[in-house]
Amino acid sequence: MQQFFLSCPKGLESLLEEECRKFLGESLKGLRPSDGGIKVDTELNSFLPYLLSTRLASRGYLQLGQWPINKLQDLYDLARDFEFEAWMDWRQTFKITTLFDLKAKYVLNNSLLASQIFKDGLVDRLREVTGNRPTVDVKHSQLGFLLRIEEARNTSKIAPFMLTFYLDMTGIPLSNRGYRAPGHEAPLRENIAAAMVMWAGFGEQAEILIDPFVGTGTILIESAMVLAKVPPSFLKLRDWIKGRRPYDMLEHLWFQNNARLGSQLLDWANTQVTVGEKSLTKIPSGILWGSDLDPNALILAKKNLARLGLDRTVRLSAGDALTILPPGPPPGFVVTNPPYGERMGTPEQSHKLFYNFAEHLKTHYKGYRAFLLSGDPKMHKGIHLKTSCKRPIRNGDIECRLLGYNLF
């Protein structure tokens, strides 16, 4: 049994825990909530399919070690004594990221210095064992190491802090599904869009879902994959079975030295792609709808949908969210991310739009359930609708709220 850490945007921890328990079932031997994620105890062959199926996690890490530390200089000796040669080839580039909890940040202060000290120990270790010096590459590394330094929580502290040392398993964030057009940075992270859809309860029945601020289609694409029960890694898995290498772990020594595990995971990926291709074509037309005032956004949304073969299944139209009517009778869902912040210009404009949109829903969408992402904790004030749910979520640097309304 091994230990893993799954990171996620703050606010999604409980939903990620629920997803993890449901997927892993009896193979899950332990699960502990953590700041910005969950810690998981299970077997590697059970964890890897879940890692490539989670809709909510941002990154997945394999725990390589855990040690008490008193000061930052302890990191050098720990790295110097660790058998890195079993985990990496000296020719592979690497990077180290260090995260402090509040106590460690206050006392130890400098996370960049922590990474530097640990890096020195790693380099000296490999230089002594192999005679060669590995290279740091912050932007395009082949291995990513994570140091989490937290206050020691147990009662018999032998040191004030605990270092947990992880290996990043995928490299590219799991929230990067591969369907967004290159060069376009959408404001909504894919795993947050998935969380909105899951919290709404969409997919349990084939009810209509509309996104009146569709943007580049993220919510609709995540909804389609939930409805079709297709893993969000679908495009990456398809790349893998075609001979590409979309995940860092495929180049890691621990993975390459376990041919049986690699073969089993590739067989699983083949099945997911084969079944997924059929499932996506079976989504009924007229279930998923989107509209936007921006014609360029609609062009990008259509291109993104086409990457999954959904451009003819999902109905897109140009229209104003403040006037567009429901695409069908209730029950149904409105799941959307109204513009706020820089996308609107001023907070006053954001509040006015949010208020007018809520009034429009109240009048014309009776029998629907609406789930709106607000970029301002006070955005819903003054709206004469009772919230059915109010969940804090961190979307990048923005503190958001997912607000749910039953429109009766």
N, C-alpha and C positions, 0 to 999 in steps of 0.2 A: 504494500500500500504506500502511496506517495501523497504529498501535500502540495496544493496548488492555491494560487490566488487569482481571483477574477476581479478586475477593476470595472467600475461603471460610473456614469455621471451620478453625482450626489442626488439622492431622492429616489433612485431606482433600486437601492439595496434590497428592500423587502420583496419587490417583484422579482428580482434576480434570484433571491433565495427560494421563492416559490417555484420558479421555473427550474432551478437546479434540482430541487427535491423531486419534482414531477418527472424529469428526464432520467435522473440517475436511479431513482427508486431504491431497491435493496442494496445496490452496489455502492451507495453513498454511506460511508462509515463515520463521517463527521462533517459538520458545517458550522462555521462561526461567523457572525456578522463582523465587519471591519469598516473602518472609515473609508468610504468610497469603493466598497466592494465586499466580497465574501471570501473566506478561507475554506477550502474544500479538501476533505480526505477521501480518497477513493483509489481504485486501480487505474493505471495509465491507459489500459485498453478500453476502459469505460469512459474515462474523462475526455479522450481525444474526439470521439464523435459528438459529445456534448459541446466541447470547445468550438467545433465547427458548425454547431446548430443553434447556439445561443443567439437570441435576438437582442439581448440587453447588455451583455458585457462589452467593454471597450477593448480590453486586452486580457490575455491569459498567461499566467506565469507558473513555471515549475520551481518549487522550492528546492534549493541546493544545500542550504544550511541555515543554522540559527545559533547565535552566540551572544552572550552578555558582553557589554563593552562599558568602559568607564570614560574614555575620551576618544577623540577622533584619531589619535596616533595609533590606537589599538587596531585600526582597520588595516594598516600596513602588514602587521604580523599575521593577521587572519588571512589576508589575501596571499601572503607569501607562503603560507603553509597549506593552502588549498590546492588540490590536484586539478588544476585547470587543464592539464594535458589530456585528461579523460573526457573533457567536454568541448574542447576546441582545438583546432589546428592553428599553429602560430601564424599561418598565412591568412587566416580569417580576420577581417577587421571587426572591431567591437566598439561599443560605447557603454558608459555607466551612468545611470540616473539615480540620484539619491533623494528620497522623500523623508522629511521629518514630521513627527506629530508635534503638537503645540509645545509640549515640554522640551522635546529635543531641539526644536527650533529656538526656544528661548535660551537654552543652556549651551548647545553646541554651535548654533548660529549660522554656520556656513556650509550649506549642502554641496556647493561646488568644490569646496576644499575637501570634503569627505570623499567625493568621487575621485578627486585627484590623488589622494593618499591611497585609496584602494587600488586605483589604476597602477600606481607605482609598484605596489606589491604584486599585482598580477603580472606586470611586465617583467619584473625581476625573477619571478618564479619560472615563467616560460623561457626566459633567456638562460637561466641556469640549467633547466631540464633539457631544452632542445638546442641551445646555442644560438637561438634567433629571437629577435624582438618583434612582437606583434604590433599592429598599427591601430590607433584610434581613428574612427571615422564617424563623426557625430551625425552626419546627414544620411549616409548610405551604408551603415554598418551591417555586417552579416550576423552578428550576435549582439543582443541588447541585454545588459544585466541591470537589475533593479535592486537597490539597497533601501529597505524600509527600516528606519531607526525610530523606535518608539520607547516611551517610558516603560520600564519593567513593571508589570502589574502584579506579580505574585508577592506574597507576604514575606517570603524569605529571600529578599533581594541580595544577590551576590554582586550586582553592579546596577547602577541607576538606569541603564538603557539596554534594550535588546535589539540586536541587528538580525534581520531576516534577509537572506540573500536569495534572489530569484533570477531565473533565466526567462526572457521573453520568448514565447513559443511561436508567435506568428509574425512578428515584425510590424507589418502594416496593421493598423488598428482593425479589430473585428467589425467596427462600425462602418468601415470603408468597404461597402458591398461590391463595388465595381460597376454599378449601373449609371452613375452620374457622369455626365460628359466631362472629358478631361479639361482642366483649366477653369472649371466653374465651381466656386465655393458657395454652396447653398447655406443659408443661415440656420437650418434645422438639422441636427445630427440624426443619422438614420436610426440609431438605437433609441433615441428619445421619441421619434415618430412611431417606432414599433411599440414602445411603452404606452403611448397615447392610445393606440389601437387596441392593445391588450387590456388596458384599464377600462376602455369603453365597453369591452365584451364583444367586440365585433368578431365574426367568424364562427360563433356558436350556431348561428342560423344565417341563412342567405338573405339578409336584410340589406336594403340600399344603404350605401355610404357616399356622402358627397363632401368634397373639400372645395369651398368657394374661394379660397385664397391658395390655389393649387401650387403656385410657384413652379418648381421644376419636377413636381410629382412625387416627392419623397413619401408623403403619407399614403398616397394611393398605391405606390409600389409595395410598401411595407404591408398594407392592408391586403393586397393581392396575395402576397406570400403567406400571410397568416391564414387567409381563406383557403388557399390551396395546400396548406400544410407543407410548404416548401422551405427548406432551411435558407436563411438569409445569405449563406455562403454559396448559394447555387452557382453563380457565375464563376467564383473562384474554384469551386470543385470541378466545374466543366473545363476550366483552363488546365487544372492539374491532370485530368485524365487525357487531355490532348497533348500532354508532354511539357507544359509550362510549370514553373515552380513558384506558386503564389505565396507560399508561407516560408518563413525563415527556418522553421524546424526541419524542413525537408533536407536542408544542408547541414544540420547539426550532427555531430558525431553520434550522440545517443540514439538518434533516429536512424541514421544510416547503418549503425551497427546492430540494429534489431530488424532484420529483413522480414521476419514473420509479422511483426507489428505493422510495418509499412505496407505489406501485402494485404493484411486484413483491413487497414484503413482505406486503402485504394479501392478494394472491393466494395466497401461501404459507400465511398464517394461515387463509384459507378452506379450503384443502386439508387442513390439520392438523385443523381442527374437524370437517369432513365425515368424514374417515377415522377420526378419533378417536371420534366418536359411535358409529360402527359397531363399532369394535374393542372398546370398553368393553362393548357388549351381548353380545359373543361370548366373554367370559370365562366358562369353565364354572363352574356352581354346584358348591360342594363343594371348591373349591381353596383359598379363603381363609377362615380361621376366626379368631374372636376371642372372648375372655371377660373378665369383670371382676366383682369383688365389688360395685362401686359402681353402683347402678342409674342414678344421674344421669349418670355417665360413659357408660354404654351408650346413654342417650337422646341425648347429644351426638354420640356416634360414629355413630349411625344417621342423625342429621340431616346430619352431614358427608358420610357416604357417599351420601346422597340427592342431594347437590349434583352428584354425578357419575353419578347413576343406578345406584349400586352397592348400594343398601340391600337389594335382594332377591338379589343375587349373593353378597355376603359374609354368612357365617353368624355371628351374634352370639348369645351366651348368657350368663346370669348364672352365675358359678362361681368357685371358689377355685382359684387357680393351683397350689396345693400338692396338689390332689386331682384336678383335671381330667385326663382321659385323652386320648390322641391321637385326633383325629377320623377317622383312617384308617390303613391299614398303611403301613410305610416303603417307600421313602424319603420324607423330608419335612423341613421346616424349622421350627424354633422361633426366631422373631426377636422380641425383646421388650426393653422398658426397665423392669426391676423398680424399684419405688419406693425412693428413698434420700433422705438429707438431710431437709429439712423435711416431705417427704411421708411419712416414717416416724417422725419424732419424735426418735430417738436413733441414733447410729452402731451401737450394739449391736443394736438392732432390725433395722436394715438388713442387718447381717452375718448375723444369725440367719435372716432371710427368704431371703437369697441362698443360704446354705448348704442350707437345707431344700428350696428350689426345685431346686437342682442335684442333690440326692439324689433327688428325685422324678423328674427327667428321666433320671437314670442308671438308675433302676429301671424306668420305664414307657415311655420313648421310645427304646428300642434301635432303631438303624437310622436315626434322625433326626440332623440336624445342628443344633446350637443356637448362636445368636449373641445374647449378652446384653450390654447396655450397663451398665457398672458406674460408679457415681459416686464410687467410692473406689478408688484404685490398689491397695489391699491387700485389696479385697473377696474376691478369689478365693483368698486364702491359706487353706489348710486344706481346700479342696475337692479330693477325690480324683478329679480328672479332668484329663487332659492337654490343654492348650490347643492347638488347631490354628492359631489366630491370636490375636495380642494387639496391638491398634492403639490408640495414644493419640489421643483426640479432645477438643476443647474445645467443650462445649455451653454457650454463654453464658459465665458466670463459673466453670463447674465443669469441672475436669480429669477426664475420663472415660477409660475403657478399653472397647473393644469386644473381648469375649472369645469365641472360637469353640471349640466342642467337637464332636468326632465321637463320637456315643453308641453304642458297640458293646459 
